[in-house]
Amino acid sequence: QVQLVESGGGLVQAGGSLRLSCAASGSIFRFNTLGWYRQAPGKEREVVARMTSGGSTNYADSVKGRFAISRDNAKNTVYMQMNSLKPEETAVYYCNYDATTWGGMTSWGQGTQVTVSS
């Protein structure tokens, strides 16, 4: 089992910034991907950004240039700096741990609310 604890959500005005953090604990594979997804009301969950333990990243096109994902492998923690936030990015943001490529499991955090006011 892998547990994920997110923090850093909140209310911000359009154009503002927030930084999300997610700490993983438990039976963590050495090789894994940590990432952020979001789900707005009435919409499907979508990937925002992901980063492998080797440092490879991928971003949703809509956030490229504004969001930055990073991780501290020693702390099993992933961060996401979100700049120039838009009202339509209001959603619950979920942290995800994925080691299925290497024979492990996937886990989700409980989610943290991000609200961007116009």
C-alpha positions in Angstrom: 0.0 0.0 0.0 1.1 3.5 -0.8 -0.5 6.5 1.0 -0.5 10.0 -0.5 -1.2 13.2 1.5 -1.8 16.4 -0.5 -1.6 19.9 0.7 -1.5 23.4 -0.7 -4.9 23.9 -2.3 -7.0 27.0 -1.6 -8.6 30.0 -3.0 -6.7 32.3 -5.3 -7.6 35.1 -7.7 -7.2 34.7 -11.5 -3.6 35.2 -12.4 -2.4 34.1 -9.0 -0.2 31.2 -8.0 -0.4 28.2 -5.8 2.0 25.4 -4.9 0.7 21.9 -4.3 2.6 19.2 -2.4 2.1 15.5 -2.1 4.0 13.2 0.2 4.0 9.5 -0.5 4.6 6.8 2.2 4.4 3.0 2.4 5.7 0.4 0.0 7.1 2.7 -2.6 8.9 1.2 -5.6 12.2 2.7 -6.5 11.0 3.4 -10.0 7.6 5.2 -10.2 5.7 8.1 -11.6 4.2 10.8 -9.4 1.7 13.1 -10.9 -1.2 15.5 -10.6 -4.7 15.1 -12.1 -7.7 17.4 -11.7 -11.4 17.0 -11.9 -13.8 19.9 -12.3 -17.5 19.5 -11.5 -19.3 17.6 -14.2 -16.1 16.7 -16.0 -13.8 13.7 -16.2 -10.5 13.5 -14.3 -7.7 14.7 -16.5 -3.9 14.6 -16.2 -2.2 17.8 -15.5 1.5 16.9 -15.1 3.5 13.8 -14.3 7.2 13.1 -13.4 9.0 9.9 -13.3 11.6 9.0 -10.7 14.2 9.4 -13.4 13.1 13.0 -14.0 11.1 12.8 -17.2 8.1 15.0 -17.3 4.9 15.5 -19.3 2.3 18.2 -19.1 -1.1 18.8 -20.4 -0.9 21.3 -23.3 -3.2 23.7 -21.4 -0.7 24.2 -18.6 2.6 24.2 -20.4 4.7 27.2 -19.5 2.6 28.0 -16.5 2.8 24.9 -14.3 6.0 23.2 -13.1 6.2 19.8 -11.6 9.2 18.8 -9.4 10.0 16.0 -7.0 12.3 15.1 -4.1 13.0 11.4 -4.4 14.6 11.3 -1.0 11.4 12.6 0.6 9.1 10.8 -1.9 7.4 14.1 -2.4 6.1 15.7 -5.5 5.3 19.4 -6.0 3.5 21.4 -8.6 3.9 25.2 -8.9 0.9 26.7 -10.6 1.2 30.2 -12.0 -1.2 32.4 -13.9 -4.2 30.4 -12.8 -7.4 30.7 -14.6 -11.0 30.4 -13.3 -11.6 27.4 -15.5 -8.9 25.6 -13.6 -11.0 25.4 -10.5 -11.1 21.7 -9.6 -10.2 19.1 -7.1 -6.5 18.2 -7.7 -5.4 14.7 -7.0 -2.0 13.3 -6.5 -1.2 10.0 -8.2 1.5 7.4 -7.6 2.0 4.9 -10.4 4.4 2.0 -10.4 2.4 -0.3 -12.7 5.1 -0.1 -15.4 7.5 -1.8 -13.0 5.1 -4.3 -11.6 3.8 -2.2 -8.7 0.5 -0.5 -7.9 -1.2 2.8 -8.4 -2.6 5.0 -5.6 -4.6 8.2 -5.4 -4.6 11.0 -2.8 -7.8 12.3 -1.3 -7.7 15.4 -3.4 -7.2 19.1 -2.6 -9.6 21.8 -3.8 -8.2 24.6 -5.9 -10.6 27.5 -6.5 -9.7 30.3 -8.9 -11.9 33.4 -8.6 -12.4 35.8 -11.5 
